[in-house]
């Protein structure tokens, strides 16, 4: 099955006002989402600066602030698509956001767009707590802002299942998920950058809510893997949050159109990154 992700229209509330020729910096611009946001904004006619530690031109380090002043000169908008899911996540996502906002204020940036996670404040686990703290830093910061929250990416779900399958058994806790294609998230982030500061959140979620077990079975059929799916208990507050759908939403501002099954078929044709 082949699905052209770029051709599928998303349903969302309200139109998009698009000023042209803005200078927009993308922190984390070499990552899975950041690359697609950069491509989307360039296609819309904006001058895009890709910022990361390994970027060819604008090398920055959010953990120290190195390179930020030069990279943000004359920029009107900054999109923060940086990510770090390690034990040092707060250094990049919380402290680094503070450094980024301070540099934006000095450079006269008019709009900060923070990419975050649907329900992050409801999940008592390290990474999600850090994302909630990052949002708080943005809300209290000196730069007008928008927060774009997304559910888990199809890419993340597939990569996690694939990594676990190497052990011939995939532990599957009880959890509700609502994955979305990162290409659709990139378009929503680009829309937010063009609209101007919202002073609040925009949420994008996948088109279907399902158990992680159902998603794992779909992945196993699509990939042909023989790894066993093993139900495992997830105790405590984390288990309750995931079973209760903390990382899903019934009230998304934007709903993606590409299902996990369709995305897997698209990926099998080698077309997605």
Secondary structure, 3 states (H helix, E strand, C coil): CCCCHHHCCCEECCCCCCCCCCEEEEECCCCHHHHHHHHHHHHCCCEEEEEECCCCCEECECCCCECHHHHCCCCCEEEECCCCCCCCHHHHHHHHHHHHHHHHHHHCCCEEEEEEECCHHHCCCHHHHHHHHHHHHHHHCCCCEEEEEECCEHHHHHHHHHHHHCCCEEEEECCEECCECHHHHHHHHHHHHHHCCCCCEEEEECCCCEEHHHHHHHHHHHHCCCCEEEEECCCHHHHHHHHCCCCCCCCCCEECCCCHHHHHHHHHCCCCC
